[in-house]
Amino acid sequence: MARMHKVLWSDVAEKDLIGTIEYIAADSATNALKIFQKIKAAASRLHSSPYHGRIVPELKQFGLLQYRELIITPWRVIYRVSQTSVYVLSVIDARRNVEDILLDRLIKQKI
């Protein structure tokens, strides 16, 4: 049987998700709820398959291979796997300048 990982959300990732959902809810509460459920469901599946997501391409070029992502178009859920846990670090709208956001959050702040 495969080892189960605990999925933990960072404060930053929770704020990202809440901000996204609040923005969408201004137009459609129903759509916001569907997107919230879709993102949370995708992240929760990481407990059984933590390496399902790809290595973040913008970080790979810097040799940072420990960060992975799930694509839930147009959002990118960035996470890192440890021995027994998966840490969800960010939920980013891929239409934004993702490289600048990631470099600021993951390198400068050393998350």
C-alpha positions, 0 to 999 in steps of 0.5 A: 500500500502506498504511503499517505501524505498529509496535505497542509496549506500555507498561510500564503496559499490560503490567502491566494485561494481566498482572494481568488474565490472572493474575486470570482464571487463578486460576479458569481457565487455559484462559480466561485464555489465550483472553482473552490471545490475543484482546487481543494479536491485536486490538492487533496488528491496529493495525499495519495499521489504527491508526485502527480504534478510536474516540476515548476518550469520557472524554478527548474531552470534555477535547479529548484526541483523540489517544487511541483505544481498542479494545473487547474486552468487557469490556476497553478497550485504550487507545492512541495513534498516532504517525507510525510507531508505535502505543503501547498505553497501558492495558488497563482493565476497563470495569466499573471507573471508567474516567474516574478511571483514564484521567485519572490515567494520561494527564493527571496523568502526561502519558503 
